[in-house]
Amino acid sequence: MFGSGFIVNKRIKDLVIDLKAKTTRICRIRVRGLFFNYSLICVHAPTEEKDDDDDEKDNFNKDLDQTYKEGPKRDLKNLWRS
């Protein structure tokens, strides 16, 4: 029903350090760079328009904060919301 993920081109697949799916809505990939590594986070966020449970939104935000903080401090971090 929900999901998030990455498509990795075969030219850079050897640069992937780690791929972690935190939940069905949040995943993170680490890619080796020339001067520093990249942590990319892809999320499928709950919307305000839907009648989603407030607890679900709170849990999503906590999981997202935790995923962001789990990334190494020296990584360049980027977040995509869909």
PDB file with SEQRES, HELIX, SHEET and CRYST1 records, atoms N, CA, C and O in Angstrom:
SEQRES   1 A   82  MET PHE GLY SER GLY PHE ILE VAL ASN LYS ARG ILE LYS          
SEQRES   2 A   82  ASP LEU VAL ILE ASP LEU LYS ALA LYS THR THR ARG ILE          
SEQRES   3 A   82  CYS ARG ILE ARG VAL ARG GLY LEU PHE PHE ASN TYR SER          
SEQRES   4 A   82  LEU ILE CYS VAL HIS ALA PRO THR GLU GLU LYS ASP ASP          
SEQRES   5 A   82  ASP ASP ASP GLU LYS ASP ASN PHE ASN LYS ASP LEU ASP          
SEQRES   6 A   82  GLN THR TYR LYS GLU GLY PRO LYS ARG ASP LEU LYS ASN          
SEQRES   7 A   82  LEU TRP ARG SER                                              
HELIX    1 AA1 LYS A   13  LEU A   15  5                                   3    
HELIX    2 AA2 ASP A   54  GLU A   70  1                                  17    
SHEET    1 AA1 4 VAL A  16  ALA A  21  0                                        
SHEET    2 AA1 4 ILE A  26  VAL A  31 -1                                        
SHEET    3 AA1 4 TYR A  38  VAL A  43 -1                                        
SHEET    4 AA1 4 LEU A  76  ARG A  81  1                                        
CRYST1    1.000    1.000    1.000  90.00  90.00  90.00 P 1           1          
ATOM      1  N   MET A   1       0.821  -1.181   0.000  1.00  0.00           N  
ATOM      2  CA  MET A   1       0.000   0.000   0.000  1.00  0.00           C  
ATOM      3  C   MET A   1       0.876   1.259   0.000  1.00  0.00           C  
ATOM      4  O   MET A   1       0.649   2.176  -0.790  1.00  0.00           O  
ATOM      5  N   PHE A   2       1.861   1.300   0.875  1.00  0.00           N  
ATOM      6  CA  PHE A   2       2.795   2.420   0.917  1.00  0.00           C  
ATOM      7  C   PHE A   2       4.175   1.873   0.615  1.00  0.00           C  
ATOM      8  O   PHE A   2       4.371   0.660   0.541  1.00  0.00           O  
ATOM      9  N   GLY A   3       5.103   2.749   0.447  1.00  0.00           N  
ATOM     10  CA  GLY A   3       6.464   2.295   0.258  1.00  0.00           C  
ATOM     11  C   GLY A   3       7.373   3.431  -0.141  1.00  0.00           C  
ATOM     12  O   GLY A   3       6.931   4.476  -0.619  1.00  0.00           O  
ATOM     13  N   SER A   4       8.636   3.201   0.063  1.00  0.00           N  
ATOM     14  CA  SER A   4       9.664   4.132  -0.358  1.00  0.00           C  
ATOM     15  C   SER A   4      10.879   3.307  -0.730  1.00  0.00           C  
ATOM     16  O   SER A   4      11.073   2.201  -0.224  1.00  0.00           O  
ATOM     17  N   GLY A   5      11.686   3.845  -1.607  1.00  0.00           N  
ATOM     18  CA  GLY A   5      12.856   3.095  -2.019  1.00  0.00           C  
ATOM     19  C   GLY A   5      13.704   3.893  -2.979  1.00  0.00           C  
ATOM     20  O   GLY A   5      13.447   5.069  -3.238  1.00  0.00           O  
ATOM     21  N   PHE A   6      14.724   3.230  -3.506  1.00  0.00           N  
ATOM     22  CA  PHE A   6      15.663   3.861  -4.417  1.00  0.00           C  
ATOM     23  C   PHE A   6      15.897   2.956  -5.612  1.00  0.00           C  
ATOM     24  O   PHE A   6      15.861   1.731  -5.494  1.00  0.00           O  
ATOM     25  N   ILE A   7      16.131   3.553  -6.737  1.00  0.00           N  
ATOM     26  CA  ILE A   7      16.596   2.838  -7.913  1.00  0.00           C  
ATOM     27  C   ILE A   7      18.049   3.262  -8.102  1.00  0.00           C  
ATOM     28  O   ILE A   7      18.352   4.450  -8.216  1.00  0.00           O  
ATOM     29  N   VAL A   8      18.942   2.272  -8.134  1.00  0.00           N  
ATOM     30  CA  VAL A   8      20.373   2.562  -8.239  1.00  0.00           C  
ATOM     31  C   VAL A   8      20.866   2.132  -9.610  1.00  0.00           C  
ATOM     32  O   VAL A   8      20.685   0.985 -10.018  1.00  0.00           O  
ATOM     33  N   ASN A   9      21.487   3.058 -10.309  1.00  0.00           N  
ATOM     34  CA  ASN A   9      22.056   2.774 -11.610  1.00  0.00           C  
ATOM     35  C   ASN A   9      23.226   1.807 -11.449  1.00  0.00           C  
ATOM     36  O   ASN A   9      23.977   1.898 -10.478  1.00  0.00           O  
ATOM     37  N   LYS A  10      23.384   0.890 -12.386  1.00  0.00           N  
ATOM     38  CA  LYS A  10      24.430  -0.124 -12.275  1.00  0.00           C  
ATOM     39  C   LYS A  10      25.831   0.487 -12.284  1.00  0.00           C  
ATOM     40  O   LYS A  10      26.774  -0.135 -11.793  1.00  0.00           O  
ATOM     41  N   ARG A  11      25.981   1.689 -12.831  1.00  0.00           N  
ATOM     42  CA  ARG A  11      27.289   2.347 -12.830  1.00  0.00           C  
ATOM     43  C   ARG A  11      27.740   2.746 -11.437  1.00  0.00           C  
ATOM     44  O   ARG A  11      28.942   2.834 -11.185  1.00  0.00           O  
ATOM     45  N   ILE A  12      26.799   2.990 -10.519  1.00  0.00           N  
ATOM     46  CA  ILE A  12      27.184   3.423  -9.171  1.00  0.00           C  
ATOM     47  C   ILE A  12      26.844   2.398  -8.092  1.00  0.00           C  
ATOM     48  O   ILE A  12      27.002   2.682  -6.905  1.00  0.00           O  
ATOM     49  N   LYS A  13      26.382   1.220  -8.483  1.00  0.00           N  
ATOM     50  CA  LYS A  13      25.963   0.239  -7.477  1.00  0.00           C  
ATOM     51  C   LYS A  13      27.088  -0.154  -6.530  1.00  0.00           C  
ATOM     52  O   LYS A  13      26.827  -0.506  -5.380  1.00  0.00           O  
ATOM     53  N   ASP A  14      28.348  -0.100  -6.999  1.00  0.00           N  
ATOM     54  CA  ASP A  14      29.477  -0.441  -6.144  1.00  0.00           C  
ATOM     55  C   ASP A  14      29.787   0.650  -5.119  1.00  0.00           C  
ATOM     56  O   ASP A  14      30.558   0.422  -4.187  1.00  0.00           O  
ATOM     57  N   LEU A  15      29.198   1.820  -5.284  1.00  0.00           N  
ATOM     58  CA  LEU A  15      29.405   2.914  -4.343  1.00  0.00           C  
ATOM     59  C   LEU A  15      28.420   2.889  -3.182  1.00  0.00           C  
ATOM     60  O   LEU A  15      28.570   3.658  -2.232  1.00  0.00           O  
ATOM     61  N   VAL A  16      27.408   2.014  -3.243  1.00  0.00           N  
ATOM     62  CA  VAL A  16      26.413   1.924  -2.175  1.00  0.00           C  
ATOM     63  C   VAL A  16      27.061   1.277  -0.954  1.00  0.00           C  
ATOM     64  O   VAL A  16      27.571   0.159  -1.027  1.00  0.00           O  
ATOM     65  N   ILE A  17      27.035   1.990   0.158  1.00  0.00           N  
ATOM     66  CA  ILE A  17      27.603   1.507   1.412  1.00  0.00           C  
ATOM     67  C   ILE A  17      26.565   0.719   2.192  1.00  0.00           C  
ATOM     68  O   ILE A  17      26.852  -0.350   2.730  1.00  0.00           O  
ATOM     69  N   ASP A  18      25.347   1.265   2.249  1.00  0.00           N  
ATOM     70  CA  ASP A  18      24.313   0.674   3.105  1.00  0.00           C  
ATOM     71  C   ASP A  18      22.936   1.088   2.600  1.00  0.00           C  
ATOM     72  O   ASP A  18      22.765   2.181   2.061  1.00  0.00           O  
ATOM     73  N   LEU A  19      21.971   0.216   2.779  1.00  0.00           N  
ATOM     74  CA  LEU A  19      20.561   0.514   2.496  1.00  0.00           C  
ATOM     75  C   LEU A  19      19.758  -0.004   3.665  1.00  0.00           C  
ATOM     76  O   LEU A  19      19.855  -1.180   4.016  1.00  0.00           O  
ATOM     77  N   LYS A  20      18.964   0.863   4.276  1.00  0.00           N  
ATOM     78  CA  LYS A  20      18.200   0.473   5.453  1.00  0.00           C  
ATOM     79  C   LYS A  20      16.764   0.954   5.314  1.00  0.00           C  
ATOM     80  O   LYS A  20      16.513   2.137   5.083  1.00  0.00           O  
ATOM     81  N   ALA A  21      15.826   0.030   5.457  1.00  0.00           N  
ATOM     82  CA  ALA A  21      14.408   0.380   5.481  1.00  0.00           C  
ATOM     83  C   ALA A  21      13.978   0.460   6.940  1.00  0.00           C  
ATOM     84  O   ALA A  21      13.896  -0.559   7.625  1.00  0.00           O  
ATOM     85  N   LYS A  22      13.706   1.663   7.409  1.00  0.00           N  
ATOM     86  CA  LYS A  22      13.296   1.867   8.802  1.00  0.00           C  
ATOM     87  C   LYS A  22      11.858   1.391   8.995  1.00  0.00           C  
ATOM     88  O   LYS A  22      11.567   0.638   9.925  1.00  0.00           O  
ATOM     89  N   THR A  23      10.967   1.831   8.116  1.00  0.00           N  
ATOM     90  CA  THR A  23       9.571   1.408   8.117  1.00  0.00           C  
ATOM     91  C   THR A  23       9.147   1.282   6.653  1.00  0.00           C  
ATOM     92  O   THR A  23       9.968   1.443   5.750  1.00  0.00           O  
ATOM     93  N   THR A  24       7.872   0.997   6.423  1.00  0.00           N  
ATOM     94  CA  THR A  24       7.392   0.956   5.041  1.00  0.00           C  
ATOM     95  C   THR A  24       7.351   2.343   4.432  1.00  0.00           C  
ATOM     96  O   THR A  24       7.255   2.476   3.212  1.00  0.00           O  
ATOM     97  N   ARG A  25       7.421   3.380   5.256  1.00  0.00           N  
ATOM     98  CA  ARG A  25       7.359   4.763   4.786  1.00  0.00           C  
ATOM     99  C   ARG A  25       8.721   5.455   4.741  1.00  0.00           C  
ATOM    100  O   ARG A  25       8.839   6.520   4.135  1.00  0.00           O  
ATOM    101  N   ILE A  26       9.747   4.885   5.360  1.00  0.00           N  
ATOM    102  CA  ILE A  26      11.045   5.554   5.481  1.00  0.00           C  
ATOM    103  C   ILE A  26      12.174   4.591   5.123  1.00  0.00           C  
ATOM    104  O   ILE A  26      12.232   3.474   5.638  1.00  0.00           O  
ATOM    105  N   CYS A  27      13.067   5.027   4.239  1.00  0.00           N  
ATOM    106  CA  CYS A  27      14.279   4.247   3.975  1.00  0.00           C  
ATOM    107  C   CYS A  27      15.446   5.192   3.728  1.00  0.00           C  
ATOM    108  O   CYS A  27      15.267   6.341   3.324  1.00  0.00           O  
ATOM    109  N   ARG A  28      16.662   4.672   3.984  1.00  0.00           N  
ATOM    110  CA  ARG A  28      17.874   5.476   3.835  1.00  0.00           C  
ATOM    111  C   ARG A  28      18.917   4.677   3.068  1.00  0.00           C  
ATOM    112  O   ARG A  28      19.060   3.471   3.265  1.00  0.00           O  
ATOM    113  N   ILE A  29      19.638   5.357   2.198  1.00  0.00           N  
ATOM    114  CA  ILE A  29      20.740   4.752   1.467  1.00  0.00           C  
ATOM    115  C   ILE A  29      21.976   5.614   1.705  1.00  0.00           C  
ATOM    116  O   ILE A  29      21.897   6.842   1.722  1.00  0.00           O  
ATOM    117  N   ARG A  30      23.134   4.945   1.891  1.00  0.00           N  
ATOM    118  CA  ARG A  30      24.411   5.660   2.013  1.00  0.00           C  
ATOM    119  C   ARG A  30      25.245   5.355   0.783  1.00  0.00           C  
ATOM    120  O   ARG A  30      25.386   4.200   0.380  1.00  0.00           O  
ATOM    121  N   VAL A  31      25.795   6.409   0.193  1.00  0.00           N  
ATOM    122  CA  VAL A  31      26.576   6.284  -1.027  1.00  0.00           C  
ATOM    123  C   VAL A  31      27.955   6.915  -0.788  1.00  0.00           C  
ATOM    124  O   VAL A  31      28.067   8.009  -0.234  1.00  0.00           O  
ATOM    125  N   ARG A  32      28.984   6.206  -1.215  1.00  0.00           N  
ATOM    126  CA  ARG A  32      30.347   6.705  -1.072  1.00  0.00           C  
ATOM    127  C   ARG A  32      30.598   7.832  -2.070  1.00  0.00           C  
ATOM    128  O   ARG A  32      30.286   7.714  -3.255  1.00  0.00           O  
ATOM    129  N   GLY A  33      31.167   8.926  -1.567  1.00  0.00           N  
ATOM    130  CA  GLY A  33      31.502  10.054  -2.410  1.00  0.00           C  
ATOM    131  C   GLY A  33      33.005  10.273  -2.458  1.00  0.00           C  
ATOM    132  O   GLY A  33      33.752   9.574  -1.774  1.00  0.00           O  
ATOM    133  N   LEU A  34      33.448  11.208  -3.236  1.00  0.00           N  
ATOM    134  CA  LEU A  34      34.863  11.476  -3.394  1.00  0.00           C  
ATOM    135  C   LEU A  34      35.461  12.107  -2.133  1.00  0.00           C  
ATOM    136  O   LEU A  34      36.515  11.674  -1.667  1.00  0.00           O  
ATOM    137  N   PHE A  35      34.793  13.130  -1.578  1.00  0.00           N  
ATOM    138  CA  PHE A  35      35.304  13.820  -0.401  1.00  0.00           C  
ATOM    139  C   PHE A  35      34.525  13.494   0.867  1.00  0.00           C  
ATOM    140  O   PHE A  35      35.054  13.636   1.969  1.00  0.00           O  
ATOM    141  N   PHE A  36      33.281  13.063   0.727  1.00  0.00           N  
ATOM    142  CA  PHE A  36      32.442  12.673   1.855  1.00  0.00           C  
ATOM    143  C   PHE A  36      31.358  11.751   1.327  1.00  0.00           C  
ATOM    144  O   PHE A  36      31.139  11.666   0.118  1.00  0.00           O  
ATOM    145  N   ASN A  37      30.685  11.063   2.229  1.00  0.00           N  
ATOM    146  CA  ASN A  37      29.609  10.151   1.848  1.00  0.00           C  
ATOM    147  C   ASN A  37      28.276  10.881   1.907  1.00  0.00           C  
ATOM    148  O   ASN A  37      28.144  11.914   2.563  1.00  0.00           O  
ATOM    149  N   TYR A  38      27.304  10.330   1.218  1.00  0.00           N  
ATOM    150  CA  TYR A  38      25.949  10.895   1.160  1.00  0.00           C  
ATOM    151  C   TYR A  38      24.975   9.956   1.857  1.00  0.00           C  
ATOM    152  O   TYR A  38      25.014   8.744   1.641  1.00  0.00           O  
ATOM    153  N   SER A  39      24.117  10.501   2.679  1.00  0.00           N  
ATOM    154  CA  SER A  39      22.994   9.766   3.257  1.00  0.00           C  
ATOM    155  C   SER A  39      21.726  10.361   2.658  1.00  0.00           C  
ATOM    156  O   SER A  39      21.412  11.529   2.888  1.00  0.00           O  
ATOM    157  N   LEU A  40      21.006   9.563   1.896  1.00  0.00           N  
ATOM    158  CA  LEU A  40      19.772  10.011   1.258  1.00  0.00           C  
ATOM    159  C   LEU A  40      18.604   9.301   1.934  1.00  0.00           C  
ATOM    160  O   LEU A  40      18.610   8.078   2.074  1.00  0.00           O  
ATOM    161  N   ILE A  41      17.616  10.063   2.346  1.00  0.00           N  
ATOM    162  CA  ILE A  41      16.444   9.520   3.025  1.00  0.00           C  
ATOM    163  C   ILE A  41      15.229   9.767   2.154  1.00  0.00           C  
ATOM    164  O   ILE A  41      14.961  10.901   1.758  1.00  0.00           O  
ATOM    165  N   CYS A  42      14.493   8.705   1.857  1.00  0.00           N  
ATOM    166  CA  CYS A  42      13.274   8.803   1.056  1.00  0.00           C  
ATOM    167  C   CYS A  42      12.087   8.438   1.946  1.00  0.00           C  
ATOM    168  O   CYS A  42      12.098   7.405   2.615  1.00  0.00           O  
ATOM    169  N   VAL A  43      11.070   9.288   1.949  1.00  0.00           N  
ATOM    170  CA  VAL A  43       9.906   9.040   2.806  1.00  0.00           C  
ATOM    171  C   VAL A  43       8.607   9.185   2.026  1.00  0.00           C  
ATOM    172  O   VAL A  43       8.522   9.946   1.062  1.00  0.00           O  
ATOM    173  N   HIS A  44       7.621   8.454   2.454  1.00  0.00           N  
ATOM    174  CA  HIS A  44       6.241   8.600   1.977  1.00  0.00           C  
ATOM    175  C   HIS A  44       5.453   9.061   3.196  1.00  0.00           C  
ATOM    176  O   HIS A  44       4.994   8.247   3.997  1.00  0.00           O  
ATOM    177  N   ALA A  45       5.303  10.374   3.327  1.00  0.00           N  
ATOM    178  CA  ALA A  45       4.732  10.967   4.536  1.00  0.00           C  
ATOM    179  C   ALA A  45       3.202  10.897   4.533  1.00  0.00           C  
ATOM    180  O   ALA A  45       2.571  10.996   3.481  1.00  0.00           O  
ATOM    181  N   PRO A  46       2.615  10.724   5.720  1.00  0.00           N  
ATOM    182  CA  PRO A  46       1.159  10.814   5.821  1.00  0.00           C  
ATOM    183  C   PRO A  46       0.725  12.248   5.547  1.00  0.00           C  
ATOM    184  O   PRO A  46       1.448  13.189   5.871  1.00  0.00           O  
ATOM    185  N   THR A  47      -0.433  12.415   4.961  1.00  0.00           N  
ATOM    186  CA  THR A  47      -0.900  13.756   4.593  1.00  0.00           C  
ATOM    187  C   THR A  47      -1.816  14.324   5.662  1.00  0.00           C  
ATOM    188  O   THR A  47      -2.385  13.594   6.473  1.00  0.00           O  
ATOM    189  N   GLU A  48      -1.944  15.631   5.645  1.00  0.00           N  
ATOM    190  CA  GLU A  48      -2.850  16.309   6.569  1.00  0.00           C  
ATOM    191  C   GLU A  48      -4.297  16.181   6.106  1.00  0.00           C  
ATOM    192  O   GLU A  48      -5.215  16.272   6.920  1.00  0.00           O  
ATOM    193  N   GLU A  49      -4.509  15.973   4.821  1.00  0.00           N  
ATOM    194  CA  GLU A  49      -5.860  15.920   4.280  1.00  0.00           C  
ATOM    195  C   GLU A  49      -6.578  14.625   4.646  1.00  0.00           C  
ATOM    196  O   GLU A  49      -7.797  14.605   4.816  1.00  0.00           O  
ATOM    197  N   LYS A  50      -5.814  13.553   4.763  1.00  0.00           N  
ATOM    198  CA  LYS A  50      -6.432  12.279   5.114  1.00  0.00           C  
ATOM    199  C   LYS A  50      -6.797  12.274   6.590  1.00  0.00           C  
ATOM    200  O   LYS A  50      -6.257  13.045   7.384  1.00  0.00           O  
ATOM    201  N   ASP A  51      -7.695  11.421   6.931  1.00  0.00           N  
ATOM    202  CA  ASP A  51      -8.088  11.272   8.326  1.00  0.00           C  
ATOM    203  C   ASP A  51      -7.191  10.254   9.028  1.00  0.00           C  
ATOM    204  O   ASP A  51      -7.664   9.378   9.753  1.00  0.00           O  
ATOM    205  N   ASP A  52      -5.885  10.392   8.793  1.00  0.00           N  
ATOM    206  CA  ASP A  52      -4.939   9.491   9.444  1.00  0.00           C  
ATOM    207  C   ASP A  52      -4.950   9.730  10.946  1.00  0.00           C  
ATOM    208  O   ASP A  52      -5.257  10.821  11.425  1.00  0.00           O  
ATOM    209  N   ASP A  53      -4.613   8.700  11.653  1.00  0.00           N  
ATOM    210  CA  ASP A  53      -4.519   8.760  13.102  1.00  0.00           C  
ATOM    211  C   ASP A  53      -3.364   9.683  13.491  1.00  0.00           C  
ATOM    212  O   ASP A  53      -2.279   9.600  12.916  1.00  0.00           O  
ATOM    213  N   ASP A  54      -3.599  10.561  14.466  1.00  0.00           N  
ATOM    214  CA  ASP A  54      -2.540  11.470  14.913  1.00  0.00           C  
ATOM    215  C   ASP A  54      -1.352  10.705  15.476  1.00  0.00           C  
ATOM    216  O   ASP A  54      -0.213  11.156  15.360  1.00  0.00           O  
ATOM    217  N   ASP A  55      -1.608   9.539  16.092  1.00  0.00           N  
ATOM    218  CA  ASP A  55      -0.515   8.721  16.614  1.00  0.00           C  
ATOM    219  C   ASP A  55       0.378   8.237  15.479  1.00  0.00           C  
ATOM    220  O   ASP A  55       1.596   8.164  15.638  1.00  0.00           O  
ATOM    221  N   GLU A  56      -0.218   7.903  14.331  1.00  0.00           N  
ATOM    222  CA  GLU A  56       0.562   7.465  13.176  1.00  0.00           C  
ATOM    223  C   GLU A  56       1.489   8.584  12.702  1.00  0.00           C  
ATOM    224  O   GLU A  56       2.648   8.333  12.373  1.00  0.00           O  
ATOM    225  N   LYS A  57       0.981   9.813  12.666  1.00  0.00           N  
ATOM    226  CA  LYS A  57       1.799  10.952  12.241  1.00  0.00           C  
ATOM    227  C   LYS A  57       2.920  11.222  13.241  1.00  0.00           C  
ATOM    228  O   LYS A  57       4.052  11.506  12.851  1.00  0.00           O  
ATOM    229  N   ASP A  58       2.598  11.132  14.537  1.00  0.00           N  
ATOM    230  CA  ASP A  58       3.626  11.339  15.565  1.00  0.00           C  
ATOM    231  C   ASP A  58       4.710  10.272  15.468  1.00  0.00           C  
ATOM    232  O   ASP A  58       5.899  10.579  15.555  1.00  0.00           O  
ATOM    233  N   ASN A  59       4.302   9.023  15.290  1.00  0.00           N  
ATOM    234  CA  ASN A  59       5.268   7.933  15.164  1.00  0.00           C  
ATOM    235  C   ASN A  59       6.121   8.105  13.918  1.00  0.00           C  
ATOM    236  O   ASN A  59       7.322   7.837  13.944  1.00  0.00           O  
ATOM    237  N   PHE A  60       5.509   8.550  12.825  1.00  0.00           N  
ATOM    238  CA  PHE A  60       6.248   8.790  11.588  1.00  0.00           C  
ATOM    239  C   PHE A  60       7.319   9.846  11.817  1.00  0.00           C  
ATOM    240  O   PHE A  60       8.470   9.660  11.422  1.00  0.00           O  
ATOM    241  N   ASN A  61       6.949  10.955  12.454  1.00  0.00           N  
ATOM    242  CA  ASN A  61       7.911  12.038  12.697  1.00  0.00           C  
ATOM    243  C   ASN A  61       9.040  11.596  13.625  1.00  0.00           C  
ATOM    244  O   ASN A  61      10.190  11.987  13.426  1.00  0.00           O  
ATOM    245  N   LYS A  62       8.724  10.788  14.633  1.00  0.00           N  
ATOM    246  CA  LYS A  62       9.764  10.265  15.532  1.00  0.00           C  
ATOM    247  C   LYS A  62      10.711   9.346  14.772  1.00  0.00           C  
ATOM    248  O   LYS A  62      11.927   9.440  14.933  1.00  0.00           O  
ATOM    249  N   ASP A  63      10.161   8.458  13.943  1.00  0.00           N  
ATOM    250  CA  ASP A  63      10.990   7.551  13.148  1.00  0.00           C  
ATOM    251  C   ASP A  63      11.867   8.324  12.165  1.00  0.00           C  
ATOM    252  O   ASP A  63      13.025   7.965  11.952  1.00  0.00           O  
ATOM    253  N   LEU A  64      11.324   9.371  11.573  1.00  0.00           N  
ATOM    254  CA  LEU A  64      12.090  10.183  10.625  1.00  0.00           C  
ATOM    255  C   LEU A  64      13.234  10.904  11.336  1.00  0.00           C  
ATOM    256  O   LEU A  64      14.359  10.918  10.837  1.00  0.00           O  
ATOM    257  N   ASP A  65      12.959  11.499  12.489  1.00  0.00           N  
ATOM    258  CA  ASP A  65      14.016  12.170  13.258  1.00  0.00           C  
ATOM    259  C   ASP A  65      15.111  11.182  13.651  1.00  0.00           C  
ATOM    260  O   ASP A  65      16.299  11.493  13.563  1.00  0.00           O  
ATOM    261  N   GLN A  66      14.704   9.997  14.082  1.00  0.00           N  
ATOM    262  CA  GLN A  66      15.669   8.981  14.490  1.00  0.00           C  
ATOM    263  C   GLN A  66      16.514   8.527  13.299  1.00  0.00           C  
ATOM    264  O   GLN A  66      17.727   8.362  13.431  1.00  0.00           O  
ATOM    265  N   THR A  67      15.894   8.328  12.153  1.00  0.00           N  
ATOM    266  CA  THR A  67      16.627   7.919  10.948  1.00  0.00           C  
ATOM    267  C   THR A  67      17.627   8.991  10.545  1.00  0.00           C  
ATOM    268  O   THR A  67      18.752   8.669  10.164  1.00  0.00           O  
ATOM    269  N   TYR A  68      17.244  10.244  10.621  1.00  0.00           N  
ATOM    270  CA  TYR A  68      18.139  11.347  10.278  1.00  0.00           C  
ATOM    271  C   TYR A  68      19.337  11.391  11.231  1.00  0.00           C  
ATOM    272  O   TYR A  68      20.476  11.570  10.800  1.00  0.00           O  
ATOM    273  N   LYS A  69      19.067  11.229  12.521  1.00  0.00           N  
ATOM    274  CA  LYS A  69      20.135  11.289  13.523  1.00  0.00           C  
ATOM    275  C   LYS A  69      21.048  10.072  13.477  1.00  0.00           C  
ATOM    276  O   LYS A  69      22.212  10.166  13.867  1.00  0.00           O  
ATOM    277  N   GLU A  70      20.544   8.924  13.004  1.00  0.00           N  
ATOM    278  CA  GLU A  70      21.352   7.711  12.919  1.00  0.00           C  
ATOM    279  C   GLU A  70      22.439   7.815  11.864  1.00  0.00           C  
ATOM    280  O   GLU A  70      23.451   7.119  11.949  1.00  0.00           O  
ATOM    281  N   GLY A  71      22.248   8.661  10.887  1.00  0.00           N  
ATOM    282  CA  GLY A  71      23.251   8.835   9.835  1.00  0.00           C  
ATOM    283  C   GLY A  71      24.517   9.447  10.400  1.00  0.00           C  
ATOM    284  O   GLY A  71      24.454  10.301  11.284  1.00  0.00           O  
ATOM    285  N   PRO A  72      25.673   9.016   9.896  1.00  0.00           N  
ATOM    286  CA  PRO A  72      26.929   9.588  10.393  1.00  0.00           C  
ATOM    287  C   PRO A  72      26.939  11.109  10.265  1.00  0.00           C  
ATOM    288  O   PRO A  72      26.432  11.659   9.288  1.00  0.00           O  
ATOM    289  N   LYS A  73      27.515  11.783  11.253  1.00  0.00           N  
ATOM    290  CA  LYS A  73      27.502  13.241  11.295  1.00  0.00           C  
ATOM    291  C   LYS A  73      28.254  13.875  10.131  1.00  0.00           C  
ATOM    292  O   LYS A  73      27.926  14.986   9.714  1.00  0.00           O  
ATOM    293  N   ARG A  74      29.247  13.186   9.610  1.00  0.00           N  
ATOM    294  CA  ARG A  74      30.049  13.758   8.522  1.00  0.00           C  
ATOM    295  C   ARG A  74      29.430  13.548   7.148  1.00  0.00           C  
ATOM    296  O   ARG A  74      29.892  14.126   6.164  1.00  0.00           O  
ATOM    297  N   ASP A  75      28.389  12.729   7.073  1.00  0.00           N  
ATOM    298  CA  ASP A  75      27.707  12.524   5.789  1.00  0.00           C  
ATOM    299  C   ASP A  75      26.938  13.778   5.389  1.00  0.00           C  
ATOM    300  O   ASP A  75      26.405  14.492   6.237  1.00  0.00           O  
ATOM    301  N   LEU A  76      26.891  14.029   4.103  1.00  0.00           N  
ATOM    302  CA  LEU A  76      25.997  15.036   3.556  1.00  0.00           C  
ATOM    303  C   LEU A  76      24.612  14.392   3.507  1.00  0.00           C  
ATOM    304  O   LEU A  76      24.447  13.336   2.895  1.00  0.00           O  
ATOM    305  N   LYS A  77      23.614  15.014   4.143  1.00  0.00           N  
ATOM    306  CA  LYS A  77      22.288  14.403   4.252  1.00  0.00           C  
ATOM    307  C   LYS A  77      21.284  15.159   3.403  1.00  0.00           C  
ATOM    308  O   LYS A  77      21.319  16.387   3.315  1.00  0.00           O  
ATOM    309  N   ASN A  78      20.383  14.399   2.776  1.00  0.00           N  
ATOM    310  CA  ASN A  78      19.321  14.973   1.958  1.00  0.00           C  
ATOM    311  C   ASN A  78      18.048  14.174   2.219  1.00  0.00           C  
ATOM    312  O   ASN A  78      18.094  12.958   2.404  1.00  0.00           O  
ATOM    313  N   LEU A  79      16.930  14.858   2.230  1.00  0.00           N  
ATOM    314  CA  LEU A  79      15.642  14.240   2.536  1.00  0.00           C  
ATOM    315  C   LEU A  79      14.674  14.507   1.406  1.00  0.00           C  
ATOM    316  O   LEU A  79      14.490  15.654   0.998  1.00  0.00           O  
ATOM    317  N   TRP A  80      14.036  13.429   0.883  1.00  0.00           N  
ATOM    318  CA  TRP A  80      13.001  13.544  -0.129  1.00  0.00           C  
ATOM    319  C   TRP A  80      11.676  13.140   0.470  1.00  0.00           C  
ATOM    320  O   TRP A  80      11.552  12.071   1.066  1.00  0.00           O  
ATOM    321  N   ARG A  81      10.695  13.993   0.312  1.00  0.00           N  
ATOM    322  CA  ARG A  81       9.336  13.666   0.770  1.00  0.00           C  
ATOM    323  C   ARG A  81       8.443  13.485  -0.435  1.00  0.00           C  
ATOM    324  O   ARG A  81       8.473  14.275  -1.380  1.00  0.00           O  
ATOM    325  N   SER A  82       7.647  12.432  -0.387  1.00  0.00           N  
ATOM    326  CA  SER A  82       6.687  12.214  -1.479  1.00  0.00           C  
ATOM    327  C   SER A  82       5.283  12.129  -0.930  1.00  0.00           C  
ATOM    328  O   SER A  82       4.333  11.948  -1.691  1.00  0.00           O  
TER     329      SER A  82                                                      
END                                                                             
